[in-house]
Amino acid sequence: MKRLTIDEILSKTLSSTVRQQLLRLKAGAPVACKRTDTEATVEDNRRGVKLGPQSIVLPDQDNSILTTLPDAGNVQKYMKKVPDDIIARVYSETKSVWKTAKIVGLCGQSVHERATKLGIIKSNWLSKEDEDKIRRLYSEGFLRGDGKLNQLAQSLGRTKQLICRKARLLGLTTTGHRPASESLKKDMAVVTITRWKNQEHPRGALGYRHTKATLSILSQKSSAAWDKKTPKQISERTLKMMRTKSANGTLFIPRQKCTWKQGWRVIGGIRKYYRSIWEANYARYLEFLKLHGDILEWQHEPETFWFDNVLRGCRSYLPDFKVKNKDGSIEYHEVKGWMDKRSATKLKRMKKYHPQIHLVLIEAKQYREIKDKLSRLIDGWEAKP
């Protein structure tokens, strides 16, 4: 055994608990602690500070402490309740901080901190190379269940959740659901069919249908409930529903079998849903202007404007593009190949309820001028088939 002064031990890297106990010892206050066999041979009634599997006892008159540490110069090693190798082994088996904490008897924060220091868990910080890999994956595109996101997560040593959060912060994805791969669709179909075959209805009504009499009663009650609502209540309910859909990115549902070739496209390194070839080409034109320093930034459908005092008809307007000019001014651009009554109403109400917004209308004439002058210089410009 070796003898160290309290000041010598306090000079080591100690936890706050051990440091407080040593300071209490130095002040002459008793500190309770379990004794080791070696301590019992020194003095049965002595109390001391526990340092992991070893202990130190009360100081003698010369303010020194008798310790059973094999290496008195490495105090920190013997202060840990659970050794690092045990945490590393358990975490490698569970792959979970909280499961590891429950097994070894520590709190999750302590396990995460020590595993991070050991290099077992990487911090949430991503390098520039990692961000470039994420951008490359999202620009190339992938489907749910095709395994590409899993492969990237494994190569970076990160979770899929972290990569998805980072992609959302970088503006590479939206809150909408990504289309599923064919293999995932088949697997989901098999699981659903099997579940309904093997599991009973929670209320024992599997296979039952409402009778015509019950449907009639339900219809009458539903109509009566709607008749009690005032136009203002109906308007508020509709407005709330539209705001929720706008926040979730589902306010405008993609149309099927249309002639203007709507769909997902990657423009400027960001994957977005464009509602027509004209809209997608104008986005490429804005990216062209940005690369040549004519504008500072542009965004596709970033903001919805609401007409709060309107009770029926068009209640909101979502411009196609938000453009930030070199002088810092903001413009909203709307691409319109043809003007229907609903669109005209939206523009009139926009002018009435949001007069401070500068709206630029890109009609067929302006679009064709851009096409004739710059379409050959802009990468990916789409022509109608």
C-alpha positions as CSV (number, residue, x, y, z in Angstrom):
1,M,0.0,0.0,0.0
2,K,1.1,3.6,-0.7
3,R,0.7,6.7,1.4
4,L,-0.5,9.9,-0.4
5,T,-1.4,13.3,1.0
6,I,-4.9,14.6,0.4
7,D,-3.6,17.4,-1.6
8,E,-1.7,15.0,-3.9
9,I,-4.9,13.0,-4.5
10,L,-6.9,16.2,-5.1
11,S,-4.5,17.2,-7.8
12,K,-5.6,14.1,-9.8
13,T,-8.6,14.1,-12.1
14,L,-11.5,13.2,-9.8
15,S,-15.2,13.1,-10.0
16,S,-17.2,15.8,-8.1
17,T,-18.5,13.2,-5.6
18,V,-15.0,11.9,-4.6
19,R,-13.6,15.5,-4.5
20,Q,-16.3,16.6,-2.1
21,Q,-15.7,13.6,0.1
22,L,-11.9,14.3,0.2
23,L,-12.6,17.9,1.1
24,R,-14.8,16.8,3.9
25,L,-12.0,14.5,5.1
26,K,-9.5,17.3,5.0
27,A,-11.9,19.4,7.1
28,G,-12.1,16.6,9.7
29,A,-15.7,15.6,9.0
30,P,-16.5,11.8,8.9
31,V,-17.4,10.2,5.6
32,A,-19.1,6.8,5.4
33,C,-17.8,4.2,3.0
34,K,-17.6,0.5,2.6
35,R,-14.3,-1.0,3.8
36,T,-12.0,-3.4,1.9
37,D,-10.3,-6.4,3.5
38,T,-7.0,-4.4,3.5
39,E,-8.6,-1.6,5.4
40,A,-10.0,-4.0,8.1
41,T,-6.4,-5.0,8.9
42,V,-5.4,-1.4,9.3
43,E,-8.2,-0.3,11.7
44,D,-11.7,-1.9,11.9
45,N,-13.5,1.3,12.9
46,R,-11.9,3.6,10.3
47,R,-14.1,5.2,7.6
48,G,-13.0,6.4,4.3
49,V,-13.8,7.4,0.7
50,K,-14.6,4.7,-1.8
51,L,-12.6,4.7,-5.0
52,G,-14.3,2.1,-7.2
53,P,-13.2,-1.4,-6.1
54,Q,-10.6,0.1,-3.7
55,S,-10.8,2.5,-0.7
56,I,-8.8,5.2,1.1
57,V,-9.2,5.7,4.9
58,L,-9.2,8.7,7.2
59,P,-6.0,10.8,7.2
60,D,-3.5,10.4,9.9
61,Q,-2.0,13.3,11.9
62,D,0.4,14.1,9.1
63,N,-2.6,14.7,6.8
64,S,-1.7,11.6,4.6
65,I,-4.0,8.8,3.5
66,L,-3.2,5.1,3.5
67,T,-4.5,3.7,0.2
68,T,-4.8,0.2,-1.4
69,L,-4.5,1.5,-4.9
70,P,-2.0,-0.6,-6.9
71,D,-1.0,2.5,-8.9
72,A,-1.5,5.6,-6.8
73,G,-0.6,7.8,-9.8
74,N,-3.7,6.7,-11.7
75,V,-6.6,7.4,-9.4
76,Q,-9.2,8.0,-12.0
77,K,-8.9,4.4,-13.3
78,Y,-10.2,3.0,-9.9
79,M,-13.0,5.5,-9.3
80,K,-15.3,4.1,-12.0
81,K,-18.3,2.2,-10.8
82,V,-18.3,0.2,-14.0
83,P,-15.1,-0.4,-16.1
84,D,-14.9,0.9,-19.6
85,D,-14.4,-2.5,-21.1
86,I,-17.7,-3.7,-19.6
87,I,-19.6,-0.7,-21.0
88,A,-18.0,-1.2,-24.4
89,R,-18.9,-4.9,-24.5
90,V,-22.5,-4.4,-23.3
91,Y,-23.1,-1.6,-25.8
92,S,-21.7,-3.6,-28.6
93,E,-24.3,-6.3,-27.8
94,T,-27.4,-4.0,-27.2
95,K,-26.6,-1.1,-29.5
96,S,-28.6,1.0,-27.1
97,V,-27.5,3.5,-24.5
98,W,-30.6,3.0,-22.3
99,K,-30.4,-0.8,-22.5
100,T,-26.7,-0.7,-21.6
101,A,-27.5,1.7,-18.7
102,K,-30.1,-0.6,-17.3
103,I,-27.8,-3.7,-17.5
104,V,-24.7,-2.0,-15.9
105,G,-26.7,0.0,-13.3
106,L,-25.8,3.5,-14.6
107,C,-27.9,6.4,-15.9
108,G,-28.2,6.7,-19.7
109,Q,-26.4,10.1,-19.7
110,S,-23.3,8.6,-18.0
111,V,-23.2,5.7,-20.4
112,H,-23.6,8.1,-23.4
113,E,-20.8,10.4,-22.1
114,R,-18.4,7.6,-21.5
115,A,-19.2,5.7,-24.7
116,T,-18.6,9.0,-26.6
117,K,-15.2,9.5,-24.9
118,L,-14.2,6.0,-25.7
119,G,-15.2,6.5,-29.4
120,I,-17.9,3.9,-29.3
121,I,-20.6,6.4,-30.1
122,K,-19.9,9.2,-32.5
123,S,-21.2,12.7,-31.8
124,N,-24.0,14.2,-33.9
125,W,-21.5,16.4,-35.7
126,L,-21.1,15.6,-39.4
127,S,-18.1,16.6,-41.4
128,K,-18.2,18.4,-44.8
129,E,-17.5,15.0,-46.5
130,D,-20.5,13.4,-44.7
131,E,-22.8,16.2,-45.8
132,D,-21.6,15.8,-49.4
133,K,-22.5,12.1,-49.3
134,I,-25.9,12.9,-47.9
135,R,-26.5,15.5,-50.6
136,R,-25.3,13.1,-53.3
137,L,-27.8,10.4,-52.1
138,Y,-30.8,12.8,-52.0
139,S,-29.9,14.3,-55.4
140,E,-29.7,10.9,-57.0
141,G,-33.0,9.9,-55.3
142,F,-34.0,6.7,-53.5
143,L,-37.1,4.9,-52.4
144,R,-38.3,3.6,-49.1
145,G,-37.1,0.1,-48.6
146,D,-34.5,0.0,-51.4
147,G,-31.6,-0.1,-48.8
148,K,-29.7,2.9,-50.0
149,L,-30.3,4.9,-46.9
150,N,-29.3,2.0,-44.7
151,Q,-26.0,1.6,-46.7
152,L,-25.2,5.3,-46.2
153,A,-26.0,5.1,-42.5
154,Q,-23.7,2.1,-42.1
155,S,-20.9,3.7,-44.1
156,L,-21.0,6.9,-42.0
157,G,-21.5,5.0,-38.7
158,R,-24.7,7.1,-38.0
159,T,-28.4,6.3,-37.5
160,K,-30.9,6.8,-40.3
161,Q,-32.8,9.2,-38.0
162,L,-29.8,11.5,-37.8
163,I,-29.2,11.4,-41.6
164,C,-32.9,12.3,-42.2
165,R,-32.8,15.1,-39.7
166,K,-29.7,16.5,-41.3
167,A,-31.2,16.2,-44.8
168,R,-34.3,18.1,-43.6
169,L,-32.1,20.9,-42.2
170,L,-30.2,21.1,-45.5
171,G,-33.4,21.5,-47.3
172,L,-33.0,18.2,-49.2
173,T,-36.3,16.6,-48.2
174,T,-39.8,17.5,-46.9
175,T,-42.2,16.1,-44.4
176,G,-44.1,14.2,-47.1
177,H,-43.7,10.4,-47.3
178,R,-41.1,9.1,-49.8
179,P,-42.5,6.6,-52.3
180,A,-42.0,3.0,-51.3
181,S,-40.1,0.5,-53.5
182,E,-41.9,-2.4,-55.1
183,S,-40.3,-4.9,-52.7
184,L,-41.4,-2.9,-49.7
185,K,-45.0,-2.6,-51.1
186,K,-45.1,-6.4,-51.5
187,D,-43.8,-7.0,-47.9
188,M,-46.3,-4.5,-46.5
189,A,-49.2,-6.2,-48.4
190,V,-48.2,-9.6,-47.1
191,V,-48.0,-8.3,-43.5
192,T,-51.4,-6.6,-43.7
193,I,-53.2,-9.6,-45.2
194,T,-51.6,-11.9,-42.7
195,R,-52.6,-9.7,-39.8
196,W,-56.2,-9.4,-40.8
197,K,-56.4,-13.2,-41.4
198,N,-54.9,-14.1,-38.0
199,Q,-56.1,-11.4,-35.7
200,E,-59.7,-10.8,-34.6
201,H,-61.3,-7.4,-34.8
202,P,-60.7,-5.6,-31.4
203,R,-64.5,-5.4,-30.9
204,G,-65.4,-8.7,-32.4
205,A,-66.9,-7.0,-35.5
206,L,-64.6,-8.4,-38.2
207,G,-66.6,-8.9,-41.4
208,Y,-69.7,-7.1,-40.2
209,R,-71.3,-4.3,-42.1
210,H,-73.8,-1.6,-41.1
211,T,-77.4,-2.3,-42.1
212,K,-79.3,0.1,-44.3
213,A,-81.3,1.2,-41.3
214,T,-78.2,2.0,-39.3
215,L,-76.6,3.9,-42.2
216,S,-79.8,6.0,-42.5
217,I,-79.7,6.9,-38.8
218,L,-76.0,7.8,-39.0
219,S,-76.7,10.0,-42.1
220,Q,-79.5,11.8,-40.3
221,K,-77.4,12.5,-37.2
222,S,-74.5,13.7,-39.3
223,S,-76.7,16.1,-41.3
224,A,-78.3,17.4,-38.2
225,A,-74.9,18.1,-36.6
226,W,-73.8,20.0,-39.7
227,D,-77.1,22.0,-39.8
228,K,-76.4,23.3,-36.3
229,K,-73.1,24.8,-37.4
230,T,-73.0,28.4,-38.4
231,P,-71.2,29.5,-41.6
232,K,-68.5,31.0,-39.4
233,Q,-67.9,27.7,-37.6
234,I,-67.7,25.9,-40.9
235,S,-65.3,28.4,-42.2
236,E,-63.0,28.2,-39.1
237,R,-63.0,24.4,-39.4
238,T,-62.1,24.5,-43.0
239,L,-59.4,27.1,-42.4
240,K,-57.9,24.9,-39.6
241,M,-57.9,21.9,-41.8
242,M,-56.2,23.8,-44.6
243,R,-53.5,25.2,-42.3
244,T,-52.8,21.7,-41.0
245,K,-52.5,20.3,-44.5
246,S,-50.2,23.2,-45.5
247,A,-47.9,22.5,-42.5
248,N,-47.8,18.8,-43.4
249,G,-47.1,19.5,-47.1
250,T,-50.4,17.9,-48.3
251,L,-52.4,21.0,-49.1
252,F,-52.2,20.4,-52.8
253,I,-52.6,16.7,-53.8
254,P,-50.8,15.7,-57.0
255,R,-53.2,15.2,-59.9
256,Q,-53.2,11.9,-61.8
257,K,-53.2,11.5,-65.6
258,C,-52.6,15.2,-66.3
259,T,-51.0,16.7,-69.4
260,W,-48.5,19.1,-67.9
261,K,-46.0,16.5,-66.6
262,Q,-45.9,17.1,-62.9
263,G,-43.6,15.1,-60.8
264,W,-40.5,15.0,-58.6
265,R,-37.3,16.7,-59.8
266,V,-33.9,17.5,-58.4
267,I,-33.0,21.1,-59.2
268,G,-30.2,23.0,-57.4
269,G,-29.4,19.9,-55.4
270,I,-32.9,19.8,-53.8
271,R,-35.6,17.3,-54.6
272,K,-39.0,19.0,-54.9
273,Y,-42.4,18.3,-56.5
274,Y,-43.0,20.5,-59.4
275,R,-46.6,20.8,-60.9
276,S,-45.6,21.3,-64.5
277,I,-42.7,21.4,-67.0
278,W,-43.0,25.2,-67.1
279,E,-42.6,25.4,-63.3
280,A,-39.6,23.1,-63.3
281,N,-37.9,24.9,-66.2
282,Y,-38.5,28.3,-64.4
283,A,-36.8,26.8,-61.3
284,R,-33.8,25.8,-63.5
285,Y,-33.8,29.4,-64.9
286,L,-33.7,30.8,-61.3
287,E,-30.8,28.4,-60.4
288,F,-29.0,29.6,-63.6
289,L,-29.4,33.2,-62.4
290,K,-28.2,32.3,-58.9
291,L,-25.1,30.6,-60.3
292,H,-24.3,33.7,-62.3
293,G,-24.8,36.1,-59.4
294,D,-27.9,37.8,-60.8
295,I,-30.0,36.8,-57.7
296,L,-28.9,35.7,-54.2
297,E,-31.4,32.9,-53.5
298,W,-34.6,31.3,-54.6
299,Q,-37.1,28.8,-53.0
300,H,-39.9,26.7,-54.4
301,E,-43.3,27.1,-52.6
302,P,-41.8,28.1,-49.2
303,E,-44.7,30.2,-47.9
304,T,-48.5,30.2,-47.9
305,F,-50.5,33.4,-47.6
306,W,-53.9,33.2,-45.9
307,F,-57.1,35.2,-46.4
308,D,-58.4,35.2,-42.9
309,N,-61.5,37.3,-43.5
310,V,-62.8,35.2,-46.4
311,L,-65.6,32.8,-45.5
312,R,-65.9,30.8,-48.7
313,G,-64.0,30.2,-51.9
314,C,-60.2,30.7,-52.1
315,R,-58.9,30.9,-48.6
316,S,-55.1,30.8,-49.3
317,Y,-52.5,31.4,-52.0
318,L,-49.2,29.5,-52.4
319,P,-46.8,31.4,-54.9
320,D,-44.5,29.2,-56.9
321,F,-41.2,30.8,-56.1
322,K,-39.7,33.2,-53.5
323,V,-36.8,35.1,-54.9
324,K,-34.2,37.2,-53.0
325,N,-32.6,39.8,-55.2
326,K,-29.0,41.2,-54.9
327,D,-30.2,44.3,-53.1
328,G,-31.9,42.1,-50.5
329,S,-35.5,42.7,-51.7
330,I,-38.0,39.8,-51.8
331,E,-40.2,38.9,-54.7
332,Y,-42.7,36.1,-55.3
333,H,-43.0,34.7,-58.8
334,E,-46.0,32.9,-60.2
335,V,-45.7,30.8,-63.4
336,K,-49.1,30.8,-65.2
337,G,-49.4,29.3,-68.7
338,W,-53.1,30.2,-68.6
339,M,-55.3,32.1,-66.2
340,D,-58.5,30.4,-64.9
341,K,-61.1,32.0,-62.7
342,R,-59.9,30.5,-59.5
343,S,-56.3,31.7,-60.1
344,A,-57.5,35.2,-61.0
345,T,-59.5,35.3,-57.7
346,K,-56.5,34.2,-55.7
347,L,-54.4,37.0,-57.3
348,K,-57.1,39.6,-56.6
349,R,-57.4,38.6,-53.0
350,M,-53.6,38.5,-52.6
351,K,-53.5,42.1,-53.7
352,K,-56.3,43.0,-51.3
353,Y,-55.2,41.2,-48.2
354,H,-51.4,41.3,-48.7
355,P,-50.7,44.5,-50.6
356,Q,-47.1,44.7,-49.2
357,I,-46.1,41.6,-51.1
358,H,-44.4,42.1,-54.5
359,L,-45.8,39.5,-56.8
360,V,-44.3,38.9,-60.3
361,L,-46.6,37.0,-62.8
362,I,-44.7,34.9,-65.4
363,E,-47.1,34.3,-68.2
364,A,-46.7,32.5,-71.5
365,K,-45.0,35.5,-73.2
366,Q,-42.4,35.9,-70.5
367,Y,-41.8,32.2,-70.3
368,R,-41.2,31.8,-74.1
369,E,-38.8,34.7,-74.1
370,I,-36.7,32.9,-71.5
371,K,-37.0,29.7,-73.4
372,D,-35.9,31.2,-76.7
373,K,-32.9,33.1,-75.2
374,L,-31.6,30.7,-72.5
375,S,-33.0,27.2,-72.8
376,R,-29.9,26.0,-74.7
377,L,-27.6,27.3,-71.9
378,I,-29.5,25.9,-69.0
379,D,-28.8,22.3,-67.9
380,G,-31.7,19.9,-67.9
381,W,-34.2,22.2,-69.7
382,E,-37.2,20.1,-70.5
383,A,-39.0,20.3,-73.8
384,K,-42.6,19.2,-74.3
385,P,-42.8,15.7,-76.0
